[in-house]
């Protein structure tokens, strides 16, 4: 699944620079995660980096975007091919 930032976000700015895919951006009220860019850090790290650094634990699995680890890995491959 892609990740989702809930409205508990305090806009502390620590998650955005941690995302290796550039999936996190400042939204109108809180930070947002682009599900097309989010791989839960599969292919980059063992755990989602944004979840690791979030001081208020407001980053959760997005039930609207269910994906298996294999699907996340395939997305990672597609994203890194575009970047390379």
Protein Blocks (a to p, Z undefined) as FASTA:
>chain_A
ZZdddfkbgolopmmmmpmnlpaccdfklccddfklpgghgojambdfklmmmmnlpacc
dfklgcdfklmmmmmmmmmmmmZZ
